């Protein structure tokens, strides 16, 4: 059974940093390795949005425009762990953050503009609160 476990959230002031971690129990079956691992976030009343993704078999990454230059996604395949380093945090980054797995695209950047509905399963999330 695939399980995702997020950790590392907390409360910081604007301009601060946090590093989120995601432990992955196993990979989705049938993916043949063509997987994207990603971080997503959600605030109450809004849908879940993609923050950053990374291709499991390579270095291809994707970042939402709102976090480019501030957030860095990375993964350690040997530990089945994924990270999100968040620097220069802003109040608008306040959200529940989730990690998930999803299919890579065929053709073009494999993990760009991910379809959130194809990602999962989701962990319990980790809350990030950024105060002004």
C-alpha positions in Angstrom: 0.0 0.0 0.0 1.4 3.4 -1.0 1.6 5.9 1.8 3.0 9.3 2.0 4.0 11.0 5.2 4.7 14.8 5.2 6.6 16.6 8.0 8.5 19.8 8.6 5.7 22.4 8.6 5.5 25.1 11.2 5.0 28.8 11.9 7.5 31.3 10.6 7.7 35.0 9.9 7.8 36.4 6.4 11.3 36.0 5.0 11.9 32.9 6.9 12.6 29.3 5.8 11.3 25.8 6.3 12.2 22.4 4.8 9.4 19.9 4.3 10.0 16.2 4.0 8.0 13.5 2.5 8.6 9.8 3.2 7.2 7.5 0.6 6.4 3.9 1.6 6.4 2.6 -2.0 5.8 3.7 -5.5 2.5 3.5 -7.4 2.1 0.1 -9.1 2.3 -0.1 -12.9 4.2 3.2 -13.3 7.3 1.5 -14.6 9.2 4.3 -13.0 7.6 7.0 -15.1 6.5 8.9 -12.1 6.4 12.5 -10.9 6.8 13.2 -7.3 5.3 16.5 -6.2 4.4 19.0 -3.5 0.9 20.5 -3.5 -0.8 23.0 -1.2 -4.3 23.8 -0.2 -6.1 26.5 1.7 -9.6 26.1 3.0 -12.2 26.8 0.3 -9.7 26.4 -2.5 -8.6 23.5 -4.6 -5.3 21.8 -4.2 -2.6 23.4 -6.4 0.7 22.2 -7.6 3.8 23.8 -6.0 6.7 21.8 -7.4 7.3 18.4 -9.0 10.3 16.3 -9.8 10.7 13.5 -12.2 11.7 10.3 -10.5 14.0 9.1 -13.2 15.8 12.3 -13.9 16.4 15.9 -12.9 13.4 17.5 -14.6 11.5 19.8 -12.3 8.5 22.1 -12.4 7.7 25.1 -10.2 4.6 27.2 -9.9 5.3 30.8 -10.9 4.5 31.9 -7.4 7.4 29.9 -5.9 10.0 30.1 -8.6 13.4 31.3 -7.2 12.2 30.7 -3.6 11.4 27.0 -3.3 13.6 24.0 -4.3 12.3 20.4 -4.7 14.7 17.5 -4.3 14.5 13.8 -3.7 16.7 11.0 -2.4 15.7 7.8 -4.2 17.8 5.7 -1.9 15.8 6.9 1.0 12.4 7.2 -0.8 12.3 10.7 0.6 11.4 14.0 -1.1 12.1 17.5 0.2 10.9 21.0 -0.3 13.2 23.8 0.8 11.2 26.9 1.1 13.1 30.2 1.4 11.9 33.8 1.6 8.5 32.7 2.7 5.5 35.0 2.2 2.1 35.1 4.0 0.5 33.8 0.8 2.5 30.6 1.2 0.3 29.8 4.2 -1.4 26.5 3.5 -1.6 22.8 4.2 1.2 21.1 2.2 0.8 17.6 0.7 3.1 15.3 -1.2 1.9 12.9 -3.9 2.8 10.7 -6.8 1.5 11.0 -10.3 2.1 9.9 -13.9 4.7 11.6 -16.0 3.7 13.1 -19.3 4.7 11.6 -22.6 6.5 14.2 -24.6 7.8 17.5 -23.3 8.8 18.1 -19.7 7.5 15.0 -17.9 6.2 16.7 -14.8 5.3 20.2 -15.9 1.8 21.6 -15.1 0.7 18.5 -13.3 -3.0 17.4 -13.3 -3.7 17.3 -9.6 -6.6 14.9 -10.1 -4.1 12.2 -11.3 -1.9 12.5 -8.2 -2.2 10.6 -5.0 -2.5 9.0 -2.5 -2.2 11.9 -0.1 -0.7 11.9 3.3 -2.2 13.9 6.2 -0.4 17.0 5.2 1.8 19.4 7.1 0.7 22.9 8.0 2.8 26.0 7.0 1.8 29.3 8.5 3.7 32.5 7.5 3.0 35.7 9.4 3.6 39.1 8.1 
